[in-house]
Amino acid sequence: MHPSISKRSGLTLAIVSIALFMVTLDNLVVTNALVSIREDLGASLEQLEWTVNAYTLSYAVFLLTAAALGDRFGRRRVFAIGIGVFTLSSAAAAIAPSTDALIAARAFQGLGGAVITPLSLTLLSEAFAAEKRGLALGIWSGVSGLGVALGPVVGGAVVDGFSWHWIFWLNVPIGIALVPAVVGLLRESRGPNATLDLPGVALASTGLLGLVFGIVRAQALGWTSTPVIASIATGVVLLAAFAAWESRTATPMLPIGFFRNRAFAATNGVSLAMFFGSFGAIFLLAQFFQVAQGYSPLEAGLRTLPWTAMPIFVAPVAGILSDRIGSRPLMATGLALQAAGLAWIALVTEPATAYAMFVPGFVMAGSGMAMVFAPAANAVLGSVRPDQAGQASGATNTVREIGGVLGVAVLATVFTGAGSFTTPQAYVDGLIPAVWVGVAVLAAGALVALLVPGRQAAGSSTTTGIRRPSVRPWYEANPS
């Protein structure tokens, strides 16, 4: 254990990181099992899509609500319940007798994941002093990156060596061990509101459901189709109503004033751009090695490791540096590196391109991702009061998820407009323009990162005892 980390803080870091690892591993592990699920359960293409979309929908929709429930009823208690839901739904998915049962289990998995993700960040924030938070967030981000990196590899290995059921059984012993550890070792805490903002919960949940449902169905139904337009429009209207309500209620689940803080708003813009560009590109590039170059799921997963594994090594260092030099230079450099890495990949990609040609681009993109995770979390948490960490965490995780969903949908639409799965060359013809869209969004995100206040402009200390940007934090102007 690092000498600056106390035993209790170290236990908190270990518990929340393992829980987050379980969730991030499951995000990608199922993609390599879809063919086996189709053969075993007789699933249609649309049903296979919903084994992914059911998780994505419930995860994105309940992130804000989960953070609000943790603030109201106790973060440790709700976190433990979330792990229990994720564990039970994993077992249900493993024994699912039909595709419909699997889809339902995946939806509950997404609900459990939506509880675990924001509360892991909130619990971690509370366990560390602000000046040591970067190190903890770096380790937390690295473990999360490990889950992302191992998802395709573990999924491919388990499917090749055992059966698709075991990708879900893997979560069960981890969850069973975590629940008593959470209850027995973590401290309980609550947010600033003594009551639950029920109108806010209803408006946020239904608004996000409409928005995300429209986005995930856009690639299949078309962006101009009536269901997609109606769903997205309804979601936008409900979210606008949510913002209006939150600006008036005395106990908001998400204080809209957060977005008047430049650090909070710009950092969320950075997260949106990064998840849009990176996850949209990963979605297509992970399939390139199987579709265009004929590798097995396991072989394809191993070949993406120079990209997906970089956060394991770089994120802890980035977390430490964010405490010393601030988040802005790391985030701007990280997004620029990701844009450069994807541009490299777009320039060298052909059906017969040697694998070694992809490695420099993968390393740049993966290192860039790692340079954003912890500094972005640090910047968001540093822009609000400590007791508002749950609200801020729920908001930033929701923005990230919407960015990832939107990136996959938009880049997949660009792909299908220019190429197809019919031949290796047709796949490359669609892949390259889609990747260039990702490059453009990541480059725009690098410019947004420059809007985050730097440490050079820091003024006097605030309630957290660390230096803050000269731009006045929202919570100083709105102490209530």
N, C-alpha and C positions, 0 to 999 in steps of 0.2 A: 504494500500500500504506500502511496506517496506520503512523505513525512508531513506535508501540510494538511492532510486529510484526516479528520478524527475518525474513530472507530464507528460511531453512529452515522456520520456522514458517508463513510465508506460503505456501510451496510445498505443505506438508502440508495446510493449510486448503483450498487450491485443489483439490488432487487428491481428497481425501476428499469435498469438497462436490460436485464434478462427478460422482463415482461415486454419491453418494446421490441427486443430481438425476436421474440415469439411472433409478434404481430407483423413486423417487417419481413420476416422469413416467409410468412404465409401470403404476403401480397403477390409474390411472383412464383411461389412454388407450384401453384395449381396450373400455371400456363403450360408447363411441360407434360401435364397429365391429361390434357383435354382429349387427345386422341384415344387414350386408354379408356377414359370415361365414356366416350361415344361408343366404343366397341362393346364395353361391358353392360352399359345401361340402355343402349339403343337410342342415345340422345340425338335430337336434331341439331342443326347448326344454330338455330335460334336458342334452343335450350342450353347449348354450350356457352353461347354469349351471356346468358343470364346466370350461369354459374360464376362468371366474373362480375357481371353488372350488379347482381344482387348484393354482393359484398361491397362494391364501390358505392352504390346508392346509400345503403344504410350507414356506412362509414362516414361519408361526407355529410349526410343529413344530421347525424346525431352528435357531431363533434362539439358544437356550441352548447347544445343541451346537456351533454355529459359534463362539460366544465361547470355549467350552472348548477347541476345537481350536486357535484362535488363541493362547490362553494356553500351550498345550502345545508346539505346533510352530512358533510364530513368527507374530505378528500380521500383519506385512507379507507373509509368504509366503502365508498362508491368505487374506488380503485379495486378493492378486493372483489366486489360484486362483478365488476367488469371482467376481471380475470376468470371468475367462476363461469360467467356467461360464455366467454370465449372458449374455455375448456370443454364445457358441456356441449356446445355447438360443434366443436371439433370432433368430439366422439360421435355426435349425431351424423355429421358429414361422413365419417369413416364407415358407418354401418347403414348409410342411406340405401334403401331398397329400390329407389327410383330416382329419376332425374329431378322430379318436382320436390321430393324430399331433400335432395342434395341442395337445390336452390334455396329452399327455406332455411336449411342449416347454415348455408353461406350468408344469408341475410342476417342471422343472429350472430354469426362470427363477426360481421362488419359492425354490428352494434357493440359487441364486446371490445373490438379494436378501437372504436370511437371513444370509449371510456378510457382505455389504457393510454392512448397516445397523449392527449393534452394533460391528463393528470400525472403522468410520469414526469413531464416537464415541470409542472407546478410543485410536486413533491420534492423534486431535485433542487429547484430554486430555493425552497424553504430550508433545505438541509445545509446550504453553503452560504457563507458570507459573500457579499457582492464582489469583493476583490479576488475571491477564489473560484467564482462561478465559471469562468471561462475554461479552466482545467476540467472541471466536472462535466460541463457541456461538451467539451471535446471528446472525452471518454464516452459519454452517452451517445454522441453522434457517431463515433467510431463503431460502437457496438451495433447501432442501428444500421450503419453501412455494411457491417458484417452480415446482418440478416438479408439485406438487399443482394449482396454479393453471392451469398450461398443459396439463395432461393432457387435460381435456375439450376445450379449444380446439384443441390440436394434433391430437387424435384426430378431431374433427369436420372440421378443415381437410384433413387427409390423406385421410380417407375420401371427402370430397366432391370433392377435386381429383385424387386418384390412385387408390389401392385400399387395402384393409385390410392388405395385406402390408407396406406401407411404414411402418406404425406400429411394426413390429418391426425393419425394416431400419435405422431411425434409430439404434438402440442400437449397431449393429455398428461403425461407424467410431469412435464414442466409446470403446467398450471396447478396440478395437485400439490406440488411442493411450494409454489409461490404463495398461495392463499394464506396458509398459516404463518408464513414468514412476514407477509404484509401486516396481518393483524397483530402479530406479536412483537414486531421490531420497528415498525414505522410510527411516527408521531401523528396524531390526529390534528387537523387544522380545518378552518372554514374561511370562506370569503367574507367580504364586507356586508353583504345583504342577509338579513335575518329571514326574509321571505323569498319565495320563489316567484319569479316574474312569469306567471302562467301565460298571459297574452304574448309576451315576448317569445316564450318557448314555442307556442303554437305558430306564430307568424314566421319565426326563423326556420322551424322544421318544415312547414309546408312550402315556404318559399324556396328553400334549398332543394327540397324534393322536386319541385317543378323545374328548377334551373338545371339540376344535375341530370334528372331523367331526360330532359330535352337534349342535353349535350351527348349523353351516352347513346341515345337512339338516333342521333343526327346522321352518323355515318351509315347506318343501315337503311333508314327511311328517307334520308335526304334533308339538308338544312332548310329547304323551302317547303317541306311537307307540312300539312295542317297540324298533325299531332305534335311535331317538333316545335313549330312556331307558337302554337297555343300553350304548350308546356313551358317553354322558356319565357314567353310573355307573362304568363301567370306567375311564374317564379319571380321575375323582376318586379312586378307590381306588389307582390306580397313582401318581398325584401325591402322595397321602398316604404311600405306600410310599417314594417318592423323598425326601420331606421327612424321614422317619424314617431313611433310609439316610444322607442328607447330614448329619444331626445326629450321626452316629456315626463316619463315616469320617474318616481323618486327612487326606485330600486331596479335599475336596468340590469339585465343579464349581460349586456355589452354596452358600456358607455360609449356613445357615438363620438364623444369628445376625444377618445383615443386617437381618432383619425385626424384631429387637428394638430397632433404632435408630429413634427416632421420626421423624427426618427422612427416612430411607429408606422406611419403611413408609407414612408419610402422603403423601409425594410420589408413590409408586406408586399409592396410592388416588386421588390427584388425576388422574394420567394415565389410570387406568382409567375414571374418570367422564367425563373430557373426550373420550376417544376413543369411548366409548359414545354420549354425547349428540350430539357434533358429527358423527361419521362416519355414524351412523344417520340423522341429519337430512339431511346432504348427499346421501346415497344417494337419498332420496325427493324432495328439492327439486330435484335436478339433472334428474329426470324430469318434474317438474311443468311446466316450460316446453315440453317436447315433447308430453306427453300432454294436458295441460289447455289449453295456449295455442297449440299447433300449430307451434312453432318447429322449425327443423332442428337437428341435433346441434351444428353450429358456432354457430348463433345462441343455442342454450341454453347452451353453454359460455361464450360471451362474457358472457352475462347473470349468470353466477355469479361473475365476476371480482371485483366489489367485496367479496365474501366471501373467495374463495380466494387473492386476490392480496395481501391486507392483510399477511400475514406477511413478505412481501418488504420492506416498509417499516418495520413495527413491530418485528419480531423482533430486528434488530440493536440497536435502542435498548433493548429489554427486556433483552437480554444485558448491555449496559453497566450498566444500572441494577441488575441482579441482583448485580453486584460491589459496588455502592455501598450499596444499601439492603436487600439480602437478597432471597431468593426468595419468602418468604411473602406480602408485600403484593401482589406482582405476580401470583402464582398465584391468590390469592383474588379480586382485582379482575378478572383475566382470565376466570375461570369465571363470575363474576357478570355480566360483560358478555356472555358467550356466552348465558347463560340469558335475559338481557334481550333480546338480539337475536332469539333464537328465539321468545320470547314475543310480540315485536312482529310477527314473521312469521305466527305462528299467529292473531293478532288481525286482521290485514289480508287474509289470503288468501281469495280468491274466484276462480272461474274467469276472471272478466273484470277482476281487479285490475290497475291500471296498474303498469307496471314500476317507475316512480319510487317507489311506495309500499314496495317491497321493499328499496330501497337502504339506508335507515337501519339496518334490521335486519341486512342483510348486512355492513355496515361494522362494526357493534357485534360481531357474532359473529366476524368475521375478525380484528378487533383483539384480541378476547379470546383467541382461539387463539394469536395471536402472542405474547401476554404470558405464556403458559404454557410454550411449547416450550423456550426456552433456560434460563429460571429453573429449570424442573423438572430438566433435564439437569444443571445446575450443582449443584442441591441433592443429587441422587443421587450424583454424583461426589465432592462434598464430604463425604459421610457415610462414605466408605470410604477405605482406604489407596490411594495411587496405583497400587500394583501389583495391586490388586483391581478396577481400573476395568473390565477386560474382563468379569469376573463380574457386576458391577453393571449394566453396559450390556446384557448379554444378558438379565438378569432384567427390567429396566425396559422393554426393547423387546418382550419376550414379553408382559408385562402390558398394554402399549399395544395390541398386536395382538389379544389376547383381548378387550379392551374394544371395539375397533372391530368385530370379528366379532360379538360379542354384541349390540352396539348395532344393527347392520344387521339381525340376525335378529329381535331383539325388536321393533324399530320396524316392520319389515316385517310381523310377525305382528299387531301392533296395527292397522296399515294394512288388512290383508286382512280383519280382523274387523269393520271399520267402513265399508270402501269397496271400490273395485275400479278396474280400468282401463277399464271399459266406456264411461263418459262423463266429461267434465270435472268435473261436479258430484260424481260418484261418487268420482273421484280425490281431490278436495278433502275430501270427507267422511271418507276414510281418512287423508289427510295430516294434518289438524289434530290429532286426538287423538294420533297418533304423535309429532308435534312437541312436544306438551305433555309427553309422557313424557320426551323429551330434555331439556326445560326442567327437569323435576323432578330428573333425575339430575345435570345440571350445577349446579343450586343446591345439591344435597347435596355435590357436589365442592368448591364454594366454602367450605362449612363445614369439610370435611376439610382444606382448605389452611390453615385457621387453626391446625391442630395442628402444622404445621411450625415448628420453633424459629426465632425471629427473631434478627436481628443484635443487638438490644438485650440479649439474654441471653448474648451471646458471652463466653467466658472467655479464658483464656490461649491462646497459639498452640500448635499441635500439630505433628506431623511435617511437615505441608505448609507451615508458615510463615504461615498466615492465621488469622484469628479464627474460632472455632467456637462453636456454641451451647453453653450451659451443660449441656444434656443430654449425658451422656457418650457419645461415639461408640462403636459396637459394637467397632471395631477396637482401641480403647484398653483395653477390658476383655478382649479376646481377641487378644493380640498374635501368636499362632501362625497 
